[in-house]
C-alpha cells in the first residue's frame, strides 16, 4: 500500500459514496486507476465494506448503553462473543483488557427495552456479571480516523 492508496482510503472514509472520478480528482489519478486501486484494496481485505451512517434516534433507537461483561472462570471468549453477536441490540463488541472481557455498545428504543436486553445478555452462558453505563449524549462517533494513513509504515512491514 503506497501513499496514493492511503489517500484513496482517507477520502473514502470521509465519503464512501464518492465516485471514482471524484476520488481521482482528489488524489490526482484517473477514474480507471482509482477503480483498479480500490478493487485491489477490497481484494486484499483493506476495504471491507461500505455502509450508510444512520441517525439512531431517527430510527427509534434513542437509548445507547456501554456494557462491560465479566465472564465466568470457565467461559470461552469465542462462545460468549458469538452469543453477543446474536443479540440484535448489540451494535459493537470489543474484547478488552482488565476485569471485563468485553465491552459492547447496545442501542434500543427505551430504558425498558434496555432492561430487557440486559436481561437477555446476562442469561448468556459464560457471562458472570455486567456493568452498564447509559450514554446521555453522543458528542461524536464513527468519524473517519485517518491518523495512521499518512504514515508509510502502515502494512508495509516497516
N, C-alpha and C positions, 0 to 999 in steps of 0.2 A: 504494500500500500504506500503510495507516494503522496506528495503534498497536494496534488490535484484531487486524488481520491478523498483526502481529508477535507478539502474544500467542498467537494460534492456532498459528502456526508453532513457537514455542518449546514449547508444550505437546505438539505432535505429534512434535517431535524427541526429547522425553523418552519419550513413549508413543504410537507410531504406530498402536496398536490402540484408542486411546481412542474412545469413541462420540461422536457429535455432541452428545448430551445431556451427557456428561462434559465435553467441551470447552466447551460453552455455560455450564455452571456455573462453570468455571474462569475464563472471560473475561467473564461477565455478559451473555450473549446467549442467545436461544432456540436450540434444536437446529436448527430450519429456517434460521435466519440463519447459523449456523455452517456448515451444509451448503452453503448458497449461496456463502459466502465461500471455503470450501475448494475448491469447484468452480471458482470464478474463479481462485484461486491455482494450481490444476492447469492450467487452460486457458492461463494466462499463462506457464507453464513455471517458476513459482517452486517449486512442489512437483512433483518429477519422478518420484516413485515411493515405494513402501513395501516394506520387506523385513524378514525375520527376522534377528535377530542370533544367530549360532550360535557355540558354543564350538568353535574349530578342533580342539583336542585331542580333544574328544568325538566328532568325526567322522574321526579318524585323521590330522589334519594338524598334527602336533606340532612341526614344524620350520619356522621363519619366517626368511627372509633378506631383507635390503635390498640390491639390486644396482644399482650405478651403471653406466651404459652410456655409453661414449665412442664416438661414431660415427666412421666413416671420413671423410676430407675430402670425398668425393663423395656421402655418404649424404643421402637425402631424409628428413627427420624424420618426415613423414607416413607414408612407406612403412615405416620402422622401427617406428613406433608401431602401425601396422596389424598387422605381423607379430608384435609382442609381444602384441597382443590375441588372437592365435590360440593362444597357449600357455595351456592350462588352469591351469597353476600360477601364472600371473601374476594376482594379485588386484587390484593397483592400479598405475597408471603415471602418473608425474608428469614433466612437462617442467620442467627446472631450468636455472638459470644456472650457469656455470662450465665446467670441462673436460668434465664429463659432460653429455650432452643430456637424459638420462632417469634417474630412479631408479624402480625397480619393486619392489613387495613380492611375494615369492614364498612360497607355502605348499605344503609337501609332507609326506609321512609320515616319511621317514627321511633321513639325511645322504646315503645312496646315491642316493635319489631327487633330492635337491638337486643332486648331481653330474651326474646325467643331465639335469636341467632346465637347468643352466648350460651344458652341452654343446650342447643344442638352441638355447639363447639365443645362444650365441657363433657359431652357424652362420647366424644371420640376416644376410642381405645388408645391409651398411652398419654392422654392429657391429665396431668395431676392437678394443675392449678392455672388460673388465668389472672391477668392484671389488665384492667381496661382503662384507657384514657379516652374520654369523649372529646372530640375536636370542636371547639367553639367557633372558630372561623379558619379559613384557609387563606393564607397570605399569598402563596403561590405553590404550584405543584406541576409536575410533568413538563417543566421547562427544558429547553434544549441545553444540554450541558456539553459544550464543545471545548472544555478546558484542555483535554489531552490531545485534541485534534490538530493543534498547531505544533505538536512535538513529533519529530521524525522517528522517535523510538517506539511509537505505538505499533505493535505487531511486527516489528522489523527484526526482532531478535536481539536488539542492541541493549 
